[in-house]
């Protein structure tokens, strides 16, 4: 789709990671940028690896976007990161730390290419959509302020503390660097990014709380995830009947908690009042198969591995409940996707998912020890299995919440309100923390 131009302000939209063909951050960057391009006059700057995807989607270079070739720095660091993770078992914190180095070079190239146009006033707003992590500073905030342009950061999200009850899981994930995670505050540009930004969009309350006190007044709470209604055209429509059909989607790694879910659901599975579909793949797959067999529920637990994103909704609409006991989730986009299909979410009352689900649209299970979480999930699932008449109404409320508050179109309108505020054309926006029903 070709982006449409609107009225002023003209925005230079930096989305280093933005690709409709890739999951996670690139898909978030692409979706947010595409939504903004429909309602604002934006020019997107992305990394060269995304060029083909942009052009296949009808974007024109250089009219609509610019692809920056920073591979001379990005590729060697990517190879080093892969080798380091393979040799040491270090987790995502190490990868995030290393990613700051090639990103500095990417921004250097952006400034070299666009500085004159920013100084001339052609772009009155420079908005960095991605990276999403708050640990990667920007060297552009100070330069934009000196040039008379507004720099906007975010939504940024990340840094949810590891629960103390799951320190062993932290080590199993190779997250040794998370013990010294605050070292990112020593990186060049950390202070100036927060000091000189006109607005900071925060994707979670935890991220907002990490901001220096002096920066919180310029923060606006906007979760980074949303859904594309065109990709979620299906919904659960069949009449509810036993057994209760429970689904999980995610990487099969320790902190996602699929093992806790199998243990929690085991009595219901053995009694024939529930079945469980664990969708995903990862290093925990073999252990989950063994666990299901040891608990005597292997025939009631589906472990199909990865399912293509285009086919995922067809699988999920066969379920009733989406259970997600991840103990350290920043965003939780998969929770929104399940809610959009009409599934009842059962999530941890911690991190991003807890801010997406309300009391009227799902269940937030209090954090605790592993045994406590298993027991609390078991009780919640048992209440749903014995009260099937409540399931569809809650699922429909969850679906309405997503389509009224968490679409990319809504996200674009919220972002426009921030643009107006920093330009003195409207009040500081507040959409609720978290968003109310």
C-alpha positions as a printed NumPy array, in Angstrom:
array([[  0.   ,   0.   ,   0.   ],
       [  1.306,   3.432,  -0.923],
       [  1.397,   5.84 ,   2.016],
       [ -0.834,   8.874,   1.74 ],
       [  0.318,  12.352,   2.595],
       [ -1.553,  14.599,   4.963],
       [ -1.102,  18.113,   6.249],
       [  1.747,  19.411,   8.398],
       [  3.697,  18.547,  10.449],
       [  6.059,  16.578,   8.284],
       [  7.557,  13.717,  10.278],
       [ 10.804,  11.852,   9.77 ],
       [  9.853,   8.438,  11.103],
       [ 12.808,   6.291,  12.121],
       [ 11.971,   2.596,  12.107],
       [ 15.298,   0.795,  11.897],
       [ 13.423,  -2.506,  12.355],
       [ 10.255,  -2.542,  10.236],
       [  9.236,  -5.535,   8.152],
       [  5.807,  -7.099,   7.525],
       [  7.361, -10.519,   6.893],
       [  9.104, -10.851,  10.274],
       [  7.617, -11.263,  13.758],
       [  8.146,  -9.319,  16.978],
       [  9.795,  -5.861,  16.819],
       [ 10.057,  -5.635,  12.988],
       [  6.328,  -6.35 ,  12.647],
       [  5.505,  -3.776,  15.335],
       [  7.694,  -1.187,  13.585],
       [  6.139,  -1.917,  10.218],
       [  2.556,  -1.894,  11.505],
       [  2.9  ,   1.371,  13.429],
       [  4.727,   3.106,  10.581],
       [  2.168,   1.951,   8.015],
       [ -0.727,   3.169,  10.155],
       [  0.896,   6.571,  10.624],
       [  1.557,   6.867,   6.896],
       [ -2.211,   6.734,   6.289],
       [ -2.971,   9.72 ,   8.515],
       [  0.189,  11.87 ,   8.6  ],
       [  2.84 ,  13.25 ,   6.289],
       [  5.684,  10.904,   7.136],
       [  8.89 ,   9.788,   5.507],
       [ 10.133,   6.476,   6.9  ],
       [ 13.813,   5.695,   7.397],
       [ 14.589,   2.01 ,   7.79 ],
       [ 17.507,  -0.378,   7.487],
       [ 18.42 ,  -1.729,   4.048],
       [ 17.435,  -5.297,   4.972],
       [ 13.791,  -4.102,   4.918],
       [ 13.906,  -2.443,   1.479],
       [ 12.461,  -5.333,  -0.545],
       [  9.548,  -5.809,   1.858],
       [  8.678,  -2.103,   1.67 ],
       [  8.754,  -2.148,  -2.132],
       [  6.674,  -5.323,  -2.353],
       [  4.084,  -3.513,  -0.24 ],
       [  3.875,  -0.629,  -2.727],
       [  6.132,   1.905,  -1.039],
       [  8.354,   4.009,  -3.304],
       [ 11.966,   4.891,  -2.641],
       [ 12.987,   7.675,  -2.173],
       [  9.549,   9.313,  -2.26 ],
       [  8.   ,   7.37 ,   0.636],
       [ 10.942,   5.843,   2.449],
       [ 14.726,   5.669,   2.603],
       [ 16.665,   2.481,   3.238],
       [ 19.953,   3.076,   5.072],
       [ 22.774,   0.62 ,   4.413],
       [ 24.51 ,   0.19 ,   7.777],
       [ 25.5  ,  -3.417,   7.116],
       [ 29.207,  -2.65 ,   7.417],
       [ 28.57 ,  -2.356,  11.179],
       [ 25.405,  -4.42 ,  11.605],
       [ 26.467,  -7.673,   9.943],
       [ 29.765,  -8.286,  11.811],
       [ 28.068,  -7.503,  15.151],
       [ 25.191,  -9.837,  14.302],
       [ 27.626, -12.656,  13.51 ],
       [ 29.557, -11.98 ,  16.699],
       [ 26.34 , -12.019,  18.727],
       [ 25.271, -15.357,  17.242],
       [ 28.666, -16.901,  17.965],
       [ 28.751, -15.463,  21.488],
       [ 25.295, -16.806,  22.324],
       [ 26.187, -20.225,  20.934],
       [ 29.43 , -20.42 ,  22.908],
       [ 28.286, -18.909,  26.203],
       [ 24.534, -19.476,  26.333],
       [ 23.966, -15.785,  27.09 ],
       [ 20.386, -14.587,  26.671],
       [ 18.616, -11.671,  25.022],
       [ 20.095,  -9.082,  27.375],
       [ 23.509,  -9.646,  25.782],
       [ 22.056,  -9.304,  22.281],
       [ 20.273,  -6.095,  23.231],
       [ 23.476,  -4.639,  24.653],
       [ 25.416,  -5.44 ,  21.479],
       [ 22.696,  -4.017,  19.224],
       [ 23.355,  -0.5  ,  20.52 ],
       [ 26.705,  -0.399,  18.716],
       [ 25.49 ,  -0.808,  15.092],
       [ 22.476,   1.363,  15.901],
       [ 24.777,   4.284,  16.711],
       [ 26.239,   3.917,  13.223],
       [ 22.737,   3.716,  11.69 ],
       [ 21.794,   7.017,  13.351],
       [ 25.078,   8.553,  12.212],
       [ 24.082,   7.768,   8.614],
       [ 20.543,   9.068,   9.173],
       [ 21.87 ,  12.381,  10.463],
       [ 24.374,  12.681,   7.625],
       [ 21.589,  12.179,   5.092],
       [ 18.8  ,  14.232,   6.69 ],
       [ 20.444,  16.861,   8.915],
       [ 20.076,  19.684,   6.403],
       [ 16.4  ,  18.911,   5.844],
       [ 15.809,  18.846,   9.603],
       [ 17.661,  22.131,  10.128],
       [ 15.714,  23.757,   7.298],
       [ 12.444,  22.899,   9.004],
       [ 11.263,  20.432,   6.385],
       [ 10.886,  17.871,   9.163],
       [  9.587,  19.499,  12.32 ],
       [  9.265,  16.154,  14.117],
       [ 11.73 ,  13.271,  14.217],
       [ 10.073,  10.212,  15.739],
       [ 12.051,   7.064,  16.589],
       [  9.678,   4.109,  16.529],
       [ 12.256,   1.341,  16.738],
       [ 14.328,   0.037,  18.484],
       [ 11.672,  -0.513,  21.144],
       [ 14.137,  -1.211,  23.938],
       [ 14.748,   1.628,  26.4  ],
       [ 18.371,   0.486,  26.707],
       [ 19.379,   1.786,  23.254],
       [ 19.885,   5.563,  23.462],
       [ 19.61 ,   7.98 ,  20.56 ],
       [ 22.23 ,  10.5  ,  19.522],
       [ 19.569,  12.412,  17.579],
       [ 17.6  ,  13.9  ,  20.473],
       [ 20.229,  16.521,  21.283],
       [ 20.898,  17.28 ,  17.607],
       [ 17.19 ,  17.701,  16.836],
       [ 16.665,  20.026,  19.768],
       [ 19.626,  22.15 ,  18.653],
       [ 18.156,  22.227,  15.148],
       [ 14.733,  23.35 ,  16.412],
       [ 12.958,  20.054,  15.713],
       [ 10.948,  17.93 ,  18.138],
       [ 12.385,  14.488,  18.874],
       [  9.927,  11.82 ,  20.016],
       [ 11.006,   8.461,  21.391],
       [  8.925,   5.322,  21.497],
       [  6.863,   3.562,  22.452],
       [  9.781,   2.078,  24.367],
       [  9.242,  -1.017,  26.442],
       [ 11.348,  -3.494,  28.359],
       [ 13.233,  -3.998,  31.549],
       [ 10.488,  -5.701,  33.539],
       [ 12.438,  -6.989,  36.559],
       [ 12.877, -10.719,  36.934],
       [ 10.595, -11.952,  39.736],
       [ 12.728, -12.96 ,  42.715],
       [ 10.928, -16.299,  42.829],
       [ 12.322, -17.169,  39.372],
       [ 16.002, -16.454,  39.706],
       [ 16.768, -20.025,  38.643],
       [ 14.772, -19.45 ,  35.443],
       [ 16.755, -16.251,  34.868],
       [ 19.957, -18.275,  34.962],
       [ 18.458, -20.996,  32.749],
       [ 17.695, -18.309,  30.168],
       [ 21.343, -17.202,  30.213],
       [ 20.35 , -13.765,  31.494],
       [ 23.519, -13.182,  33.521],
       [ 23.86 ,  -9.631,  32.22 ],
       [ 20.426,  -8.745,  33.61 ],
       [ 22.09 ,  -8.52 ,  37.04 ],
       [ 23.968,  -5.443,  35.75 ],
       [ 21.321,  -4.279,  33.296],
       [ 21.385,  -0.709,  34.582],
       [ 24.854,  -0.363,  33.049],
       [ 23.054,   0.827,  29.88 ],
       [ 22.6  ,   4.163,  31.664],
       [ 26.326,   4.722,  31.104],
       [ 25.977,   4.487,  27.311],
       [ 26.582,   7.622,  25.223],
       [ 23.334,   9.463,  24.695],
       [ 21.389,   7.962,  27.596],
       [ 20.966,  11.233,  29.495],
       [ 20.586,  13.487,  26.462],
       [ 17.929,  11.203,  24.935],
       [ 15.674,  11.625,  27.947],
       [ 16.608,  15.255,  28.562],
       [ 16.191,  16.538,  25.001],
       [ 13.244,  14.468,  23.765],
       [ 10.032,  16.47 ,  23.481],
       [  7.969,  13.384,  24.328],
       [  8.683,   9.807,  25.406],
       [  6.05 ,   7.194,  24.638],
       [  6.208,   4.383,  27.187],
       [  4.794,   0.962,  26.375],
       [  4.334,  -0.17 ,  29.971],
       [  4.064,   1.203,  33.473],
       [  7.32 ,  -0.552,  34.384],
       [  9.141,   1.33 ,  31.633],
       [  7.658,   4.622,  32.772],
       [  8.844,   3.959,  36.309],
       [ 12.384,   3.447,  34.998],
       [ 12.505,   6.974,  33.598],
       [ 14.353,   9.633,  35.581],
       [ 11.9  ,  11.726,  37.588],
       [ 12.753,  14.729,  35.404],
       [ 11.513,  12.889,  32.282],
       [  8.22 ,  11.478,  33.524],
       [  6.247,  14.658,  32.858],
       [  7.019,  14.31 ,  29.166],
       [  5.993,  10.635,  29.048],
       [  2.755,   9.355,  27.507],
       [  1.534,   5.809,  28.141],
       [  0.82 ,   3.956,  24.871],
       [  1.358,   0.156,  24.78 ],
       [  3.428,  -0.72 ,  21.715],
       [  1.315,  -3.671,  20.547],
       [ -1.885,  -3.611,  18.534],
       [ -3.678,  -5.778,  16.   ],
       [ -4.572,  -5.448,  12.336],
       [ -8.312,  -6.21 ,  12.025],
       [ -7.735,  -7.531,   8.497],
       [ -5.49 , -10.268,   9.908],
       [ -8.036, -11.279,  12.562],
       [-11.203, -11.717,  10.572],
       [-12.153, -14.92 ,  12.391],
       [-13.616, -15.285,  15.863],
       [-14.83 , -18.054,  18.126],
       [-18.42 , -18.667,  17.077],
       [-19.24 , -22.28 ,  17.909],
       [-21.418, -22.935,  20.96 ],
       [-19.455, -23.612,  24.138],
       [-19.366, -27.236,  25.231],
       [-17.177, -29.569,  27.256],
       [-14.289, -30.151,  27.226],
       [-12.881, -26.659,  27.802],
       [-10.31 , -26.028,  25.099],
       [ -7.206, -24.199,  26.378],
       [ -4.455, -22.777,  24.148],
       [ -0.941, -21.449,  24.673],
       [  1.233, -19.757,  22.031],
       [  4.877, -18.827,  22.456],
       [  8.495, -19.865,  22.354],
       [  9.02 , -22.946,  24.452],
       [ 11.575, -21.468,  26.824],
       [ 11.588, -21.567,  30.637],
       [ 10.191, -18.117,  31.434],
       [  7.12 , -18.573,  29.218],
       [  5.829, -21.132,  31.72 ],
       [  4.33 , -23.775,  29.427],
       [  5.469, -26.427,  31.913],
       [  3.558, -24.683,  34.706],
       [  0.462, -24.58 ,  32.502],
       [  0.63 , -28.321,  31.787],
       [  0.967, -29.053,  35.508],
       [ -1.862, -26.656,  36.351],
       [ -4.216, -28.18 ,  33.788],
       [ -3.241, -31.815,  34.442],
       [ -6.128, -32.719,  36.827],
       [ -8.652, -31.209,  34.409],
       [ -7.053, -33.045,  31.501],
       [ -7.088, -36.374,  33.327],
       [-10.751, -35.869,  34.27 ],
       [-11.63 , -35.224,  30.631],
       [-13.068, -31.743,  31.27 ],
       [-10.313, -29.911,  29.35 ],
       [ -7.806, -30.28 ,  26.508],
       [ -4.644, -28.218,  26.004],
       [ -2.974, -26.987,  22.806],
       [  0.632, -25.802,  23.362],
       [  1.611, -24.052,  20.111],
       [  5.243, -23.129,  19.577],
       [  8.703, -24.601,  19.559],
       [ 11.973, -24.207,  21.398],
       [ 14.457, -25.917,  23.702],
       [ 11.724, -26.967,  26.157],
       [  9.83 , -29.107,  23.637],
       [ 11.291, -32.49 ,  24.63 ],
       [ 10.918, -31.724,  28.332],
       [  7.261, -30.757,  27.839],
       [  6.606, -34.026,  26.018],
       [  8.195, -35.972,  28.868],
       [  6.266, -33.968,  31.457],
       [  2.952, -34.64 ,  29.692],
       [  3.722, -38.354,  29.63 ],
       [  4.781, -38.435,  33.299],
       [  1.552, -36.699,  34.319],
       [ -0.514, -39.108,  32.264],
       [ -1.968, -36.391,  30.01 ],
       [  0.011, -36.812,  26.79 ],
       [ -3.128, -37.688,  24.816],
       [ -4.827, -34.481,  26.011],
       [ -1.915, -32.119,  25.234],
       [ -1.261, -31.021,  21.671],
       [  2.34 , -30.024,  20.903],
       [  2.219, -29.223,  17.173],
       [  5.321, -26.997,  17.073],
       [  5.285, -23.713,  15.171],
       [  2.237, -22.867,  13.11 ],
       [  2.551, -20.279,  10.357],
       [  1.206, -16.894,  11.385],
       [ -1.259, -16.919,   8.485],
       [ -2.727, -20.191,   9.765],
       [ -2.559, -19.451,  13.486],
       [ -5.985, -17.867,  13.833],
       [ -7.589, -20.918,  12.194],
       [ -6.053, -23.037,  14.946],
       [ -6.786, -20.649,  17.814],
       [-10.495, -20.243,  17.065],
       [-10.84 , -23.924,  17.92 ],
       [-10.017, -23.004,  21.551],
       [-11.967, -21.215,  24.267],
       [ -9.291, -19.916,  26.632],
       [ -5.814, -18.484,  26.09 ],
       [ -3.608, -19.317,  29.085],
       [ -0.24 , -17.577,  29.254],
       [  1.758, -17.968,  32.481],
       [  4.844, -16.075,  31.255],
       [  6.621, -14.625,  34.279],
       [  8.495, -11.849,  32.452],
       [  6.634, -10.517,  29.43 ],
       [  7.231,  -6.95 ,  28.218],
       [  4.479,  -6.478,  25.656],
       [  2.272,  -9.505,  25.171],
       [  1.09 ,  -8.964,  21.608],
       [  0.021, -12.611,  21.402],
       [ -2.453, -11.946,  24.229],
       [ -4.12 ,  -9.208,  22.163],
       [ -4.268, -11.537,  19.162],
       [ -6.023, -14.228,  21.187],
       [ -8.441, -11.693,  22.666],
       [ -9.214, -10.39 ,  19.165],
       [-10.447, -13.864,  18.271],
       [-12.746, -13.991,  21.307],
       [-10.663, -16.233,  23.563],
       [-10.7  , -15.615,  27.312],
       [ -7.196, -14.565,  28.447],
       [ -5.694, -15.975,  31.639],
       [ -2.369, -14.212,  32.218],
       [  0.083, -13.314,  34.952],
       [ -0.705, -10.138,  36.861],
       [  2.779,  -8.895,  36.017],
       [  4.372,  -7.115,  33.082],
       [  2.724,  -6.208,  29.797],
       [ -0.147,  -8.738,  29.614],
       [ -1.561,  -7.513,  32.929],
       [ -2.006,  -4.063,  31.358],
       [ -3.828,  -5.422,  28.307],
       [ -6.395,  -7.502,  30.209],
       [ -9.021,  -5.884,  32.439],
       [-11.102,  -7.456,  35.197],
       [-14.087,  -7.578,  32.86 ],
       [-12.243,  -9.159,  29.938],
       [-10.12 , -11.913,  31.471],
       [ -8.187, -13.147,  34.462],
       [ -4.913, -11.859,  35.921],
       [ -3.259, -14.448,  38.144],
       [ -1.176, -13.029,  41.016],
       [  2.555, -13.628,  40.875],
       [  4.092, -15.973,  43.442],
       [  6.259, -19.022,  43.693],
       [  6.123, -21.645,  40.985],
       [  3.842, -23.829,  43.129],
       [  1.547, -20.887,  43.888],
       [  1.248, -19.95 ,  40.214],
       [  0.41 , -23.534,  39.248],
       [ -2.274, -23.681,  41.943],
       [ -3.764, -20.301,  40.977],
       [ -3.9  , -21.157,  37.271],
       [ -5.452, -24.512,  38.157],
       [ -8.174, -22.839,  40.211],
       [ -8.94 , -20.296,  37.489],
       [ -9.123, -22.909,  34.743],
       [-11.277, -25.132,  36.948],
       [-13.769, -22.286,  37.499],
       [-14.026, -21.811,  33.744],
       [-14.361, -25.557,  33.086],
       [-17.244, -25.806,  35.57 ],
       [-18.821, -22.523,  34.505],
       [-18.809, -22.818,  30.739],
       [-21.719, -20.403,  30.378],
       [-19.388, -17.557,  31.451],
       [-16.72 , -18.222,  28.843],
       [-18.23 , -16.781,  25.66 ],
       [-19.479, -13.504,  27.241],
       [-16.022, -12.803,  28.694],
       [-14.396, -13.662,  25.371],
       [-16.701, -11.288,  23.513],
       [-15.884,  -8.485,  25.937],
       [-12.187,  -9.203,  25.397],
       [-12.687,  -8.973,  21.645],
       [-14.545,  -5.655,  21.919],
       [-11.788,  -4.241,  24.153],
       [ -9.125,  -5.04 ,  21.557],
       [-11.06 ,  -3.675,  18.586],
       [-11.964,  -0.455,  20.377],
       [ -8.579,   0.304,  21.967],
       [ -5.785,  -1.772,  20.449],
       [ -5.84 ,  -1.482,  16.661],
       [ -3.052,   0.131,  14.658],
       [ -5.525,   2.761,  13.485],
       [ -6.151,   3.709,  17.122],
       [ -2.394,   3.704,  17.761],
       [ -1.862,   6.129,  14.891],
       [ -4.529,   8.497,  16.235],
       [ -2.965,   8.38 ,  19.71 ],
       [  0.413,   9.206,  18.173],
       [ -1.096,  12.145,  16.266],
       [ -2.362,  13.531,  19.568],
       [  1.217,  13.444,  20.862],
       [  2.426,  15.274,  17.75 ],
       [ -0.16 ,  17.995,  18.344],
       [  0.837,  18.309,  22.01 ],
       [  4.57 ,  18.776,  21.385],
       [  3.763,  21.439,  18.767],
       [  1.553,  23.338,  21.221],
       [ -1.612,  22.545,  19.27 ],
       [ -3.378,  20.515,  21.941],
       [ -3.259,  19.289,  25.551],
       [ -1.01 ,  16.521,  26.74 ],
       [ -2.887,  13.335,  25.833],
       [ -3.837,  10.787,  28.462],
       [ -5.52 ,   7.562,  27.41 ],
       [ -5.541,   5.872,  30.814],
       [ -2.89 ,   3.864,  32.618],
       [ -3.729,   1.114,  31.736],
       [ -6.403,   1.809,  29.13 ],
       [ -9.868,   1.52 ,  30.707],
       [-12.623,  -0.52 ,  29.055]])
